[in-house]
Amino acid sequence: WNELRGKIDLLLMDRKDERHLQEKKWLALPTESADRVRSVLKSVSERRMLLRVLQWRNAPDQTLRALYDVFKRAGRAQELMRDTVELELEHVCDNHTLILRGNNAFARLAMIGLEGCTERVSKSISPVVSQYLREASEGQESKIIQRYCDKIIESTLAAVRCGDIFEELMAVLVAETKARYPGKELQIGAGLISLRIVCPLVVTYREVLHQPLPEIQRKQLLNLSKAVQKAFKPSSSSRRRRGDNGGGGGSGGSTLKEGEGSTKTEAVQSYLLSLAGEGGHGGSSSSEVAPAPSGQ
Protein backbone atom coordinates (compact mmCIF):
# COMPACT_ATOMS: atom_id res chain seq x y z
CA TRP A 1 0.00 0.00 0.00
CA ASN A 2 2.76 2.44 0.88
CA GLU A 3 4.47 1.72 -2.44
CA LEU A 4 1.22 2.51 -4.23
CA ARG A 5 0.68 5.67 -2.19
CA GLY A 6 4.19 6.85 -3.02
CA LYS A 7 3.62 6.34 -6.75
CA ILE A 8 0.33 8.25 -6.65
CA ASP A 9 1.84 11.13 -4.66
CA LEU A 10 4.61 11.46 -7.25
CA LEU A 11 2.02 11.40 -10.00
CA LEU A 12 0.15 14.35 -8.47
CA MET A 13 3.13 16.47 -7.44
CA ASP A 14 3.26 18.32 -10.76
CA ARG A 15 -0.39 19.39 -10.80
CA LYS A 16 -0.81 22.98 -11.98
CA ASP A 17 -4.43 23.57 -11.07
CA GLU A 18 -6.94 22.89 -8.34
CA ARG A 19 -9.82 21.78 -10.56
CA HIS A 20 -10.31 18.30 -9.19
CA LEU A 21 -11.67 18.08 -5.67
CA GLN A 22 -10.92 14.36 -5.66
CA GLU A 23 -7.22 15.04 -6.11
CA LYS A 24 -7.17 17.55 -3.26
CA LYS A 25 -9.04 15.11 -1.05
CA TRP A 26 -6.65 12.31 -1.91
CA LEU A 27 -3.55 14.40 -1.15
CA ALA A 28 -4.95 15.28 2.28
CA LEU A 29 -5.20 11.64 3.33
CA PRO A 30 -2.73 10.10 5.80
CA THR A 31 -0.21 7.79 4.16
CA GLU A 32 0.02 5.04 6.76
CA SER A 33 -3.52 4.51 7.98
CA ALA A 34 -4.90 0.99 8.24
CA ASP A 35 -8.42 2.37 8.39
CA ARG A 36 -7.71 4.33 5.23
CA VAL A 37 -6.52 1.23 3.41
CA ARG A 38 -9.63 -0.70 4.44
CA SER A 39 -11.83 2.19 3.33
CA VAL A 40 -10.34 2.28 -0.16
CA LEU A 41 -10.56 -1.49 -0.47
CA LYS A 42 -14.19 -1.73 0.65
CA SER A 43 -15.87 1.52 -0.37
CA VAL A 44 -17.16 1.87 -3.93
CA SER A 45 -17.01 5.67 -3.78
CA GLU A 46 -13.43 5.61 -2.45
CA ARG A 47 -12.28 3.16 -5.12
CA ARG A 48 -13.88 5.15 -7.89
CA MET A 49 -12.43 8.40 -6.62
CA LEU A 50 -8.97 6.86 -6.76
CA LEU A 51 -9.56 5.36 -10.22
CA ARG A 52 -10.74 8.71 -11.60
CA VAL A 53 -7.66 10.44 -10.21
CA LEU A 54 -5.42 7.88 -11.94
CA GLN A 55 -7.34 8.29 -15.19
CA TRP A 56 -7.13 12.11 -15.13
CA ARG A 57 -3.39 11.91 -14.53
CA ASN A 58 -2.86 9.20 -17.14
CA ALA A 59 -1.15 6.99 -14.55
CA PRO A 60 1.72 4.84 -15.91
CA ASP A 61 1.42 1.06 -15.98
CA GLN A 62 3.66 0.60 -12.92
CA THR A 63 1.23 2.62 -10.80
CA LEU A 64 -1.77 0.71 -12.14
CA ARG A 65 0.01 -2.58 -11.50
CA ALA A 66 0.77 -1.55 -7.92
CA LEU A 67 -2.92 -0.70 -7.46
CA TYR A 68 -4.02 -4.06 -8.85
CA ASP A 69 -1.53 -5.91 -6.64
CA VAL A 70 -2.91 -4.20 -3.51
CA PHE A 71 -6.47 -5.27 -4.35
CA LYS A 72 -5.43 -8.76 -5.44
CA ARG A 73 -3.55 -9.44 -2.21
CA ALA A 74 -6.58 -8.22 -0.26
CA GLY A 75 -8.85 -10.59 -2.19
CA ARG A 76 -10.78 -7.70 -3.77
CA ALA A 77 -9.53 -7.68 -7.34
CA GLN A 78 -13.05 -8.52 -8.59
CA GLU A 79 -14.47 -5.33 -7.09
CA LEU A 80 -11.67 -3.29 -8.64
CA MET A 81 -12.32 -4.79 -12.08
CA ARG A 82 -16.06 -4.20 -11.77
CA ASP A 83 -15.52 -0.52 -10.99
CA THR A 84 -12.94 -0.23 -13.75
CA VAL A 85 -15.31 -1.59 -16.40
CA GLU A 86 -18.20 0.63 -15.29
CA LEU A 87 -16.00 3.74 -15.29
CA GLU A 88 -14.64 2.82 -18.71
CA LEU A 89 -18.20 2.66 -20.04
CA GLU A 90 -18.81 6.16 -18.68
CA HIS A 91 -15.52 7.34 -20.17
CA VAL A 92 -16.21 6.22 -23.75
CA CYS A 93 -19.78 7.63 -23.60
CA ASP A 94 -21.67 6.66 -26.76
CA ASN A 95 -18.77 5.19 -28.73
CA HIS A 96 -19.09 1.51 -27.84
CA THR A 97 -16.37 0.55 -30.32
CA LEU A 98 -13.77 2.04 -27.94
CA ILE A 99 -14.71 0.04 -24.86
CA LEU A 100 -11.47 -1.38 -23.37
CA ARG A 101 -9.76 -0.79 -26.72
CA GLY A 102 -7.92 2.46 -25.98
CA ASN A 103 -4.82 3.35 -24.00
CA ASN A 104 -6.47 5.18 -21.13
CA ALA A 105 -5.88 4.14 -17.50
CA PHE A 106 -9.16 2.21 -17.22
CA ALA A 107 -8.45 0.04 -20.27
CA ARG A 108 -4.84 -0.56 -19.26
CA LEU A 109 -5.82 -1.52 -15.72
CA ALA A 110 -8.38 -3.99 -17.07
CA MET A 111 -5.75 -5.63 -19.27
CA ILE A 112 -3.37 -5.88 -16.30
CA GLY A 113 -6.15 -7.72 -14.49
CA LEU A 114 -6.50 -10.08 -17.48
CA GLU A 115 -2.81 -10.94 -17.74
CA GLY A 116 -3.28 -14.28 -15.98
CA CYS A 117 -6.05 -15.20 -18.41
CA THR A 118 -3.95 -14.09 -21.38
CA GLU A 119 -1.09 -16.34 -20.25
CA ARG A 120 -3.42 -19.33 -20.00
CA VAL A 121 -4.84 -18.66 -23.46
CA SER A 122 -1.32 -18.34 -24.85
CA LYS A 123 -0.30 -21.73 -23.44
CA SER A 124 -3.53 -23.27 -24.72
CA ILE A 125 -3.40 -22.02 -28.31
CA SER A 126 0.37 -22.12 -28.93
CA PRO A 127 0.45 -25.84 -29.88
CA VAL A 128 -2.49 -25.25 -32.23
CA VAL A 129 -0.77 -22.32 -33.94
CA SER A 130 2.48 -24.28 -34.23
CA GLN A 131 0.70 -27.19 -35.91
CA TYR A 132 -1.12 -24.79 -38.22
CA LEU A 133 2.18 -23.30 -39.43
CA ARG A 134 3.56 -26.75 -40.14
CA GLU A 135 0.57 -27.75 -42.24
CA ALA A 136 0.29 -24.34 -43.92
CA SER A 137 3.92 -24.63 -45.05
CA GLU A 138 2.85 -27.62 -47.16
CA GLY A 139 0.58 -25.42 -49.26
CA GLN A 140 -2.61 -26.40 -47.43
CA GLU A 141 -3.43 -23.04 -45.83
CA SER A 142 -6.73 -22.40 -47.62
CA LYS A 143 -7.97 -25.91 -46.76
CA ILE A 144 -7.02 -25.94 -43.08
CA ILE A 145 -7.50 -22.36 -41.90
CA GLN A 146 -11.15 -22.79 -40.82
CA ARG A 147 -10.34 -26.02 -38.99
CA TYR A 148 -7.53 -24.38 -37.05
CA CYS A 149 -9.65 -21.32 -36.40
CA ASP A 150 -12.19 -23.62 -34.73
CA LYS A 151 -9.44 -25.29 -32.70
CA ILE A 152 -8.19 -21.92 -31.46
CA ILE A 153 -11.68 -20.92 -30.34
CA GLU A 154 -12.10 -24.26 -28.54
CA SER A 155 -8.74 -23.86 -26.82
CA THR A 156 -9.53 -20.27 -25.87
CA LEU A 157 -12.88 -21.12 -24.29
CA ALA A 158 -11.29 -23.98 -22.37
CA ALA A 159 -8.62 -21.62 -21.03
CA VAL A 160 -10.94 -18.83 -19.91
CA ARG A 161 -13.51 -21.06 -18.16
CA CYS A 162 -11.83 -20.99 -14.79
CA GLY A 163 -14.00 -18.73 -12.63
CA ASP A 164 -11.45 -16.00 -12.05
CA ILE A 165 -11.05 -12.28 -12.73
CA PHE A 166 -11.71 -12.77 -16.44
CA GLU A 167 -15.20 -14.15 -15.95
CA GLU A 168 -16.03 -11.48 -13.37
CA LEU A 169 -14.94 -8.74 -15.77
CA MET A 170 -16.75 -10.28 -18.73
CA ALA A 171 -19.96 -10.77 -16.74
CA VAL A 172 -19.98 -7.07 -15.79
CA LEU A 173 -19.07 -6.02 -19.33
CA VAL A 174 -21.84 -8.05 -21.00
CA ALA A 175 -24.49 -7.01 -18.45
CA GLU A 176 -23.58 -3.32 -18.51
CA THR A 177 -23.26 -3.08 -22.28
CA LYS A 178 -26.59 -4.86 -22.70
CA ALA A 179 -28.20 -2.13 -20.59
CA ARG A 180 -26.38 0.73 -22.33
CA TYR A 181 -26.17 -0.60 -25.90
CA PRO A 182 -28.99 -3.14 -26.36
CA GLY A 183 -28.18 -5.75 -29.01
CA LYS A 184 -24.44 -5.01 -29.01
CA GLU A 185 -23.36 -6.87 -25.87
CA LEU A 186 -22.21 -9.99 -27.73
CA GLN A 187 -20.30 -7.94 -30.28
CA ILE A 188 -18.52 -6.01 -27.52
CA GLY A 189 -17.78 -9.05 -25.37
CA ALA A 190 -16.54 -11.20 -28.25
CA GLY A 191 -14.53 -8.26 -29.57
CA LEU A 192 -12.66 -7.93 -26.28
CA ILE A 193 -11.67 -11.60 -26.29
CA SER A 194 -10.62 -11.70 -29.93
CA LEU A 195 -9.02 -8.26 -30.39
CA ARG A 196 -7.33 -7.80 -27.02
CA ILE A 197 -6.36 -11.39 -26.17
CA VAL A 198 -6.52 -14.05 -28.91
CA CYS A 199 -5.58 -12.26 -32.14
CA PRO A 200 -2.52 -10.49 -30.68
CA LEU A 201 -1.29 -13.86 -29.40
CA VAL A 202 -1.74 -15.40 -32.85
CA VAL A 203 0.04 -12.69 -34.86
CA THR A 204 2.94 -12.43 -32.36
CA TYR A 205 3.45 -16.19 -32.04
CA ARG A 206 7.06 -17.33 -32.27
CA GLU A 207 8.40 -20.87 -32.45
CA VAL A 208 11.55 -19.60 -30.74
CA LEU A 209 11.37 -16.55 -28.46
CA HIS A 210 12.76 -13.35 -30.04
CA GLN A 211 13.45 -15.13 -33.32
CA PRO A 212 11.54 -13.53 -36.22
CA LEU A 213 9.44 -15.71 -38.48
CA PRO A 214 9.81 -15.81 -42.28
CA GLU A 215 7.58 -13.40 -44.16
CA ILE A 216 5.35 -16.18 -45.50
CA GLN A 217 4.63 -17.44 -41.97
CA ARG A 218 3.84 -13.94 -40.73
CA LYS A 219 1.27 -13.65 -43.50
CA GLN A 220 -0.18 -17.03 -42.61
CA LEU A 221 -0.55 -15.97 -38.99
CA LEU A 222 -2.22 -12.74 -40.08
CA ASN A 223 -4.70 -14.71 -42.20
CA LEU A 224 -5.42 -17.03 -39.28
CA SER A 225 -5.93 -14.05 -36.98
CA LYS A 226 -8.44 -12.52 -39.40
CA ALA A 227 -10.35 -15.80 -39.57
CA VAL A 228 -10.45 -16.00 -35.76
CA GLN A 229 -11.63 -12.41 -35.48
CA LYS A 230 -14.40 -13.06 -37.99
CA ALA A 231 -15.51 -16.24 -36.24
CA PHE A 232 -15.83 -14.40 -32.92
CA LYS A 233 -18.37 -11.94 -34.33
CA PRO A 234 -22.05 -12.57 -33.55
CA SER A 235 -23.99 -14.35 -36.29
CA SER A 236 -27.25 -13.07 -37.71
CA SER A 237 -28.99 -16.39 -36.96
CA SER A 238 -28.12 -16.05 -33.28
CA ARG A 239 -29.55 -12.54 -33.10
CA ARG A 240 -32.79 -13.71 -34.75
CA ARG A 241 -33.20 -16.50 -32.22
CA ARG A 242 -32.68 -14.01 -29.40
CA GLY A 243 -35.26 -11.68 -30.93
CA ASP A 244 -32.86 -8.85 -31.81
CA ASN A 245 -33.83 -6.94 -34.93
CA GLY A 246 -31.33 -5.89 -37.56
CA GLY A 247 -31.09 -2.32 -36.39
CA GLY A 248 -30.73 -3.17 -32.73
CA GLY A 249 -28.05 -5.77 -33.39
CA GLY A 250 -25.75 -3.16 -34.79
CA SER A 251 -23.50 -5.76 -36.37
CA GLY A 252 -24.23 -4.71 -39.93
CA GLY A 253 -21.44 -5.76 -42.25
CA SER A 254 -19.53 -7.47 -39.43
CA THR A 255 -21.76 -10.56 -39.27
CA LEU A 256 -20.78 -13.96 -40.56
CA LYS A 257 -22.53 -15.38 -43.58
CA GLU A 258 -25.10 -18.00 -42.73
CA GLY A 259 -23.36 -21.21 -41.68
CA GLU A 260 -19.84 -19.76 -41.91
CA GLY A 261 -18.00 -20.85 -38.76
CA SER A 262 -21.43 -20.99 -37.12
CA THR A 263 -20.70 -23.80 -34.64
CA LYS A 264 -17.80 -22.08 -32.90
CA THR A 265 -19.44 -18.67 -33.16
CA GLU A 266 -22.46 -20.06 -31.33
CA ALA A 267 -20.15 -21.51 -28.66
CA VAL A 268 -18.62 -18.09 -28.01
CA GLN A 269 -22.03 -16.44 -27.82
CA SER A 270 -23.42 -19.13 -25.53
CA TYR A 271 -20.46 -18.65 -23.19
CA LEU A 272 -20.92 -14.86 -23.07
CA LEU A 273 -24.65 -15.20 -22.43
CA SER A 274 -24.00 -17.67 -19.64
CA LEU A 275 -21.80 -15.13 -17.88
CA ALA A 276 -24.71 -12.70 -17.95
CA GLY A 277 -26.98 -15.37 -16.50
CA GLU A 278 -28.99 -15.99 -19.67
CA GLY A 279 -28.41 -19.72 -20.03
CA GLY A 280 -26.07 -22.66 -19.76
CA HIS A 281 -24.08 -22.62 -16.53
CA GLY A 282 -25.66 -19.21 -15.96
CA GLY A 283 -24.34 -16.75 -13.49
CA SER A 284 -22.63 -19.52 -11.58
CA SER A 285 -19.23 -18.70 -13.02
CA SER A 286 -19.43 -15.19 -11.74
CA SER A 287 -20.95 -16.16 -8.41
CA GLU A 288 -18.30 -18.78 -7.80
CA VAL A 289 -15.63 -16.11 -7.58
CA ALA A 290 -17.63 -13.70 -5.46
CA PRO A 291 -16.72 -15.07 -1.99
CA ALA A 292 -13.58 -13.45 -0.66
CA PRO A 293 -10.62 -15.46 0.64
CA SER A 294 -10.84 -16.32 4.33
CA GLY A 295 -7.92 -14.02 5.10
CA GLN A 296 -9.73 -10.96 3.76
BELZIKA-V136180 format. One line per field, one symbol per residue. ss: DSSP state (2 for helix, 1 for strand, 0 for the rest). A space follows every 10 residues. Layout:
ss=???
This chain:
ss=0222222222 2200000000 2222222000 0002222222 2202222222 2222220000 2222222222 2220002222 2222222222 2200022200 0000222222 2220222222 2222222222 2222222222 2222222222 2222222222 0000222222 2222222222 0000222222 2222222222 2220000000 0000222222 2222222222 2200022222 2200022220 0222000000 0222222222 2222200000 0002222200 000000
